[in-house]
Amino acid sequence: MIHDFGIVWSERSLLLSGLGNTTILSVLSAVAALLLGFVLTPALMSKQRWLAGAVRGFVDVMRCVPFLLFAYIVYYGWPSLGIRLDNWTSGLIALTVYNAAYMAEILRGAWTAQPREPIEAGVAFGFSNVALFRRIVLPPLLLAAGPVIGNQIIQIIKDSAFLTIIALPELTHAASSIQSRHYVPFAAFITAVFLYWGLCLVIEAGVSSGVSKRFGALEVLSDISFQVAKGETVCVLGPSGSGKSTLLRCINWLERPDAGQIYLNGAEIGVNGAGVVMSDRELSRIRTRIGMVFQHFALWPHLTVLQNLMEAPVQVQRRPKAEVRDEALALLAKVGLSDKRDAFPAKLSGGQKQRVGIARALAMRPDLLLFDEPTSALDPELVGEVLVVMRELAHEGMTMVVVTHEMGFARDAATRVLFLDRGRVVETAAPEKFFSNPETERARQFIQRYAGHAANGGR
């Protein structure tokens, strides 16, 4: 096996040449596809039905036809019409035209998601059409579409491997040539895999960004980026209006981020492998792995406590009813509400409702649990019973992101504190460091106000 890799190393110039050709081909076709996408997008949204219909037909055909078949048509089909192209030109045309359809759909989605007020403001201030597009429309459009365009560029890199069928000397063709000469298929192709991976990592590094979200002209989140390791409890702190709840709702796409990427166990949330926004069904499937506890409980009032816990596992996850019932009863015992299983939410106190909410989220067997200020709607004397359950979950190693004003809980149970202000991450640190020696002046001000509030009898 080592000898096989030695042979591949001796042919490294061929592999590097193939890698260079793949890079050049991918960059040229990505730029051309994006430019063609910009041309197609207005036509796709045109009020002229014939124009919009024609472009929509083109987009749908390209999205439904396998790229390999389209490449065959371009290289082998056109000569029958008297059009002869070399393999480089054919490959570039195939990649450009095929991916322009995806680029147009990506740009159309980003365009329709843009608020109208900034554009109207630009018109009101006298911007010309060209200046309006260049200065006001284009920057947020690219900000919103950038991560998805990056995914599409990665798809172009992968699609380029199919062009080995027309003898274009790209990376897969180079690996195939090495294995044909020396019969070292595993070593040749596994080396190509790592080269493709490295190329894609460069693209990911270039386009990945933090999560951003605007409501009209108000920027609620700006380039938020952080990771949560398995078993961590991350408490998100900050003044009211700092974007904490919006961040939580963006994690499971209850609010669609304008920019940025969110991953759960390595899989991107909200955008599928083709770089297209997930359908409601796809989103529903991934949301079953993310439990959420709401500020105002959000229990289903027409169902009993036990039925609240069983409804989603049975109806959404399609798990056996008897199995779900047994787990639901165990969870009610865990949160101290076994005697309330047949009660309706209207008969419960606020603290009891929130404990049911926690048990309902756990009933889905989530990989991640989100808490949106779970105690802010409770009377002070009821807060403790909810925090006890949350501390137990933290100590058991449940992965949690908790938006809270409960500083005592954050100090005792969090593995890390994320402090937000005006939609930005101001500071992130372990709780003992954050509360005893914060690095930023804004965090020090926040903690001093908390200390003064606590001294005056607040939580």
C-alpha positions in Angstrom: 0.0 0.0 0.0 2.8 2.4 0.9 4.5 1.5 -2.4 1.2 2.4 -4.2 1.3 5.9 -2.7 4.9 6.2 -3.7 4.0 5.6 -7.3 1.3 8.3 -7.0 3.9 10.6 -5.5 6.2 10.0 -8.5 3.3 11.1 -10.8 2.5 14.2 -8.6 3.1 16.6 -11.5 0.2 15.0 -13.4 -2.1 15.3 -10.4 -1.1 18.9 -9.8 -1.7 19.7 -13.4 -5.1 18.1 -13.1 -5.8 20.1 -9.9 -4.8 23.3 -11.6 -7.0 22.6 -14.6 -9.9 21.8 -12.3 -9.4 25.1 -10.4 -9.2 27.1 -13.6 -12.3 25.4 -15.1 -14.3 25.8 -11.9 -13.4 29.5 -11.4 -14.1 30.4 -15.0 -17.4 28.6 -15.2 -18.5 29.8 -11.7 -17.9 33.5 -12.7 -19.6 33.0 -16.1 -22.5 31.1 -14.5 -23.0 33.9 -11.9 -22.9 36.6 -14.6 -25.4 34.6 -16.7 -27.5 34.1 -13.6 -27.7 37.9 -13.1 -29.0 38.2 -16.7 -31.5 35.4 -16.2 -32.9 36.6 -12.8 -34.7 39.7 -14.0 -36.2 37.6 -16.9 -37.2 35.0 -14.4 -39.1 37.6 -12.5 -40.4 39.5 -15.5 -44.1 40.5 -15.8 -43.9 39.3 -19.4 -45.4 35.9 -19.1 -43.7 34.5 -22.2 -40.3 35.7 -21.0 -40.7 34.5 -17.5 -42.1 31.2 -18.7 -39.3 30.6 -21.2 -36.6 31.2 -18.5 -38.5 29.2 -16.0 -38.6 26.3 -18.4 -34.8 26.5 -19.0 -34.2 26.6 -15.3 -36.4 23.6 -14.6 -34.9 21.6 -17.5 -31.3 22.2 -16.3 -32.2 21.3 -12.7 -33.9 18.0 -13.8 -31.3 16.8 -16.4 -28.2 15.0 -15.0 -25.1 17.0 -15.7 -23.4 14.0 -17.2 -26.1 13.7 -19.9 -25.9 17.5 -20.6 -22.1 17.3 -21.0 -22.6 14.4 -23.5 -25.0 16.5 -25.5 -22.7 19.5 -25.7 -19.6 17.5 -26.7 -21.1 14.7 -28.8 -24.4 16.1 -29.9 -23.5 19.4 -31.3 -21.2 18.0 -34.1 -24.3 16.4 -35.7 -25.5 20.0 -36.1 -22.2 21.0 -37.7 -20.8 22.6 -34.5 -17.5 21.2 -33.4 -15.9 22.2 -30.1 -12.8 21.1 -28.4 -13.1 19.4 -24.9 -12.1 22.5 -23.0 -14.7 24.7 -24.7 -17.3 22.0 -24.4 -16.6 21.5 -20.7 -16.7 25.2 -19.9 -20.0 25.8 -21.8 -21.6 22.7 -20.2 -20.6 23.8 -16.6 -21.6 27.5 -17.2 -25.0 26.9 -18.8 -25.9 24.1 -16.4 -25.0 26.0 -13.3 -26.4 29.4 -14.5 -29.9 27.9 -13.9 -29.0 27.3 -10.3 -27.4 30.7 -9.9 -30.5 32.4 -11.3 -32.7 30.6 -8.8 -30.4 31.5 -5.9 -30.4 35.1 -6.9 -34.1 35.2 -7.4 -34.7 33.8 -3.9 -32.3 36.4 -2.4 -33.9 39.2 -4.4 -37.4 38.4 -3.3 -36.3 38.2 0.3 -34.9 41.8 0.3 -37.1 44.4 2.0 -38.5 47.2 -0.2 -37.8 50.1 2.2 -34.1 50.5 1.5 -34.7 50.6 -2.2 -37.5 53.1 -1.8 -35.2 55.2 0.3 -32.6 55.1 -2.4 -35.1 56.3 -5.0 -36.3 59.0 -2.6 -32.7 60.3 -2.3 -32.3 60.5 -6.0 -30.0 57.5 -6.9 -30.0 56.7 -10.6 -31.0 53.2 -11.6 -27.4 52.1 -12.1 -26.2 53.7 -8.8 -29.3 52.3 -7.0 -28.5 48.8 -8.1 -24.7 49.0 -7.5 -24.8 50.8 -4.1 -28.1 49.8 -2.5 -29.4 46.6 -4.1 -26.4 44.6 -5.0 -24.4 44.5 -1.6 -27.2 43.0 0.6 -28.2 40.7 -2.3 -24.7 39.2 -2.4 -24.6 39.1 1.4 -27.8 37.1 1.5 -26.9 34.9 -1.5 -23.1 34.5 -0.8 -23.1 31.3 1.3 -25.5 29.6 -1.1 -23.5 30.7 -4.1 -20.4 29.3 -2.3 -22.2 25.9 -2.1 -23.0 26.1 -5.8 -19.3 26.7 -6.6 -18.4 23.6 -4.6 -21.0 21.7 -6.7 -19.3 23.0 -9.9 -16.0 21.6 -8.6 -17.6 18.2 -8.1 -19.5 18.4 -11.5 -16.2 19.0 -13.2 -15.1 15.5 -12.5 -17.7 14.2 -15.0 -15.8 15.9 -17.8 -13.3 13.1 -17.7 -15.7 11.4 -20.1 -14.6 13.9 -22.8 -10.9 13.5 -22.0 -10.6 16.9 -20.4 -7.4 16.7 -18.3 -8.9 17.7 -15.0 -8.2 16.0 -11.6 -10.3 12.9 -11.9 -8.9 12.3 -15.4 -5.3 12.6 -14.0 -6.1 10.1 -11.2 -7.6 7.7 -13.8 -4.5 8.0 -16.0 -2.2 7.1 -13.1 -4.2 4.1 -12.1 -4.4 3.0 -15.8 -0.6 3.2 -16.1 0.3 1.6 -12.8 -2.9 -0.1 -11.6 -3.0 1.6 -8.2 -6.7 2.6 -8.1 -7.1 3.1 -4.4 -4.0 5.2 -3.9 -4.7 7.3 -7.1 -8.3 8.0 -6.3 -8.0 8.5 -2.6 -5.3 11.1 -3.3 -7.7 12.8 -5.7 -10.4 12.8 -3.0 -8.1 14.7 -0.6 -7.2 17.2 -3.3 -10.9 17.8 -4.1 -11.5 18.2 -0.4 -8.8 20.7 0.0 -10.1 22.7 -2.9 -13.6 22.8 -1.4 -12.2 23.8 2.0 -10.7 26.9 0.4 -14.0 27.8 -1.1 -15.8 27.2 2.2 -13.3 29.4 4.0 -13.8 32.1 1.5 -17.6 32.2 1.6 -18.5 31.1 5.1 -19.7 33.9 7.4 -21.6 34.5 10.6 -25.3 34.7 10.9 -26.9 38.0 10.1 -30.6 39.0 10.2 -32.4 42.3 9.4 -36.0 43.3 9.9 -36.4 46.1 7.3 -33.8 48.7 8.1 -33.1 47.3 11.5 -30.0 45.0 11.7 -30.9 42.5 14.5 -27.9 40.1 14.1 -24.6 41.0 12.6 -22.1 38.3 11.7 -22.7 36.0 14.7 -20.4 33.1 14.8 -19.9 30.4 17.5 -19.8 26.7 18.0 -21.4 24.5 20.6 -19.7 21.2 21.4 -21.7 18.1 22.4 -22.6 18.2 26.1 -22.0 22.0 26.4 -24.5 24.5 28.0 -24.0 27.8 26.3 -25.9 30.7 28.0 -26.6 33.7 25.8 -26.7 36.9 27.8 -27.3 40.5 26.9 -29.7 43.4 27.4 -33.2 43.4 26.0 -33.3 43.9 22.3 -29.7 42.6 21.7 -30.9 39.9 19.3 -30.8 36.9 21.7 -34.2 35.4 20.9 -33.8 36.1 17.2 -30.5 34.2 17.2 -32.2 31.2 18.9 -35.0 31.3 16.3 -32.4 31.4 13.4 -30.7 28.3 14.7 -33.7 26.1 13.8 -34.9 28.4 11.0 -38.1 29.7 12.6 -36.5 32.9 11.4 -34.6 32.6 8.1 -31.1 34.1 8.4 -30.3 36.7 5.7 -26.7 35.5 5.6 -24.5 32.9 7.3 -24.6 29.1 7.8 -25.9 27.0 10.6 -24.8 23.4 11.1 -26.1 20.5 13.3 -23.7 17.6 13.6 -22.0 18.7 10.4 -25.2 19.0 8.3 -26.3 22.5 7.2 -29.7 23.6 8.4 -32.0 25.4 5.9 -29.9 24.7 2.7 -29.6 21.3 1.1 -26.6 19.7 -0.5 -27.5 21.3 -3.9 -27.3 24.8 -2.3 -31.1 25.3 -2.5 -33.2 26.4 0.4 -34.8 23.4 2.1 -38.5 22.6 1.5 -40.8 22.7 4.5 -40.7 18.9 4.7 -36.8 18.9 4.8 -36.8 21.6 7.4 -39.4 19.6 9.5 -37.2 16.6 9.4 -34.1 18.4 10.7 -36.1 20.3 13.3 -37.1 17.0 14.9 -33.5 16.9 16.2 -33.7 20.4 17.8 -35.9 20.7 20.8 -37.2 24.1 21.8 -38.6 25.5 25.0 -40.6 28.7 24.6 -40.8 31.8 26.7 -44.6 31.6 26.9 -44.8 27.8 27.1 -46.7 27.3 23.8 -48.4 24.2 25.0 -51.2 22.8 23.0 -54.3 23.8 25.1 -56.7 21.1 23.7 -54.3 18.2 24.7 -53.6 16.9 28.2 -50.1 17.0 29.6 -49.4 13.5 28.5 -50.8 14.1 25.0 -48.6 17.2 24.7 -45.6 15.0 25.2 -46.7 12.3 22.8 -48.1 14.3 19.9 -45.0 15.1 18.0 -43.1 11.8 18.5 -46.1 9.9 17.3 -47.4 12.2 14.5 -44.1 13.6 13.2 -41.4 11.0 14.0 -43.9 8.1 13.5 -42.6 6.2 16.6 -44.7 3.4 18.2 -47.3 4.9 20.5 -46.7 2.4 23.4 -42.9 3.3 23.3 -43.6 7.0 23.2 -46.1 6.7 26.1 -43.6 4.9 28.3 -40.9 7.6 27.6 -43.4 10.4 28.2 -44.4 9.0 31.6 -40.7 8.7 32.5 -40.1 12.3 31.5 -43.0 13.5 33.5 -41.6 11.7 36.5 -38.2 13.4 35.8 -39.7 16.9 35.9 -41.9 16.0 38.9 -45.3 16.1 37.2 -46.5 12.5 37.1 -49.6 13.5 38.9 -50.5 16.0 36.2 -50.4 13.7 33.2 -54.2 13.9 32.6 -54.5 17.6 33.4 -54.9 20.3 30.7 -52.5 23.2 30.4 -55.1 25.7 31.7 -55.1 23.9 35.0 -51.3 24.3 35.6 -49.2 27.0 37.2 -46.6 28.8 35.1 -43.8 26.8 36.5 -45.6 23.5 35.8 -46.3 24.6 32.2 -42.7 25.3 31.6 -41.6 22.0 33.1 -44.1 20.3 30.7 -42.5 22.3 27.9 -39.1 21.0 28.8 -40.4 17.4 28.9 -42.2 17.9 25.6 -38.9 19.0 24.0 -37.0 16.1 25.5 -39.6 13.6 24.2 -38.3 14.2 20.7 -34.9 12.8 21.7 -33.2 16.0 20.4 -29.5 16.4 19.7 -29.7 20.1 20.8 -32.1 21.8 23.2 -32.9 25.5 22.8 -34.3 27.6 25.7 -35.8 31.0 24.9 -35.9 32.9 28.2 -37.7 30.0 29.9 -38.3 31.8 33.2 -39.0 35.4 32.2 -42.8 34.8 32.1 -42.9 33.2 35.6 -43.5 34.6 39.0 -40.3 34.9 41.0 -41.3 32.1 43.4 -41.9 29.7 40.5 -38.6 30.2 38.8 -36.7 27.8 41.0 -38.6 24.7 40.1 -37.8 25.3 36.4 -34.1 26.0 37.0 -33.7 22.8 39.0 -34.8 20.8 36.0 -32.5 22.8 33.7 -29.5 22.3 36.0 -30.1 18.6 36.1 -30.1 18.5 32.3 -26.9 20.5 32.2 -25.2 18.1 34.6 -26.4 15.1 32.6 -24.6 16.5 29.5 -27.6 17.6 27.4 -26.4 20.0 24.7 -28.2 23.3 25.3 -28.2 26.9 24.1 -30.0 29.0 26.7 -31.2 32.6 26.3 -31.7 33.8 29.8 -31.7 36.7 32.3 -31.0 34.2 35.1 -27.4 35.2 35.9 -27.1 32.7 38.8 -28.0 29.9 36.5 -25.5 31.1 33.9 -22.8 31.3 36.5 -23.5 27.8 38.0 -24.6 25.7 35.0 -23.1 27.2 31.8 -19.9 25.8 30.3 -19.6 29.0 28.3 -21.2 32.5 28.2 -22.0 34.3 25.0 -22.6 38.0 25.6 -24.6 39.9 22.9 -25.2 43.6 22.5 -26.8 45.4 19.5 -26.8 42.2 17.5 -23.1 41.4 17.9 -21.0 39.0 20.0 -19.2 41.3 22.3 -17.5 38.7 24.5 -17.5 34.9 24.9 -15.8 33.2 27.9 -16.2 30.6 30.6 -18.7 31.8 33.3 -16.2 32.1 36.1 -14.0 34.5 33.9 -17.0 36.4 32.4 -18.5 37.2 35.8 -15.3 37.9 37.7 -13.1 39.5 35.1 -14.8 40.4 31.8 -12.5 41.6 29.0 -14.8 44.3 27.5 -16.1 47.5 29.0 -19.6 46.8 27.8 -19.6 43.4 29.6 -18.4 45.0 32.8 -21.2 47.6 32.6 -23.7 44.8 32.1 -22.5 42.8 35.1 -22.4 45.8 37.3 -26.0 46.6 36.5 -26.9 42.9 37.1 -25.1 43.1 40.5 -27.0 46.3 41.4 -30.3 44.8 40.3 -29.6 41.6 42.4 -28.7 43.8 45.4 -32.1 45.5 45.1 -33.9 42.2 45.1 -34.0 41.3 41.4 -33.0 38.0 39.9 
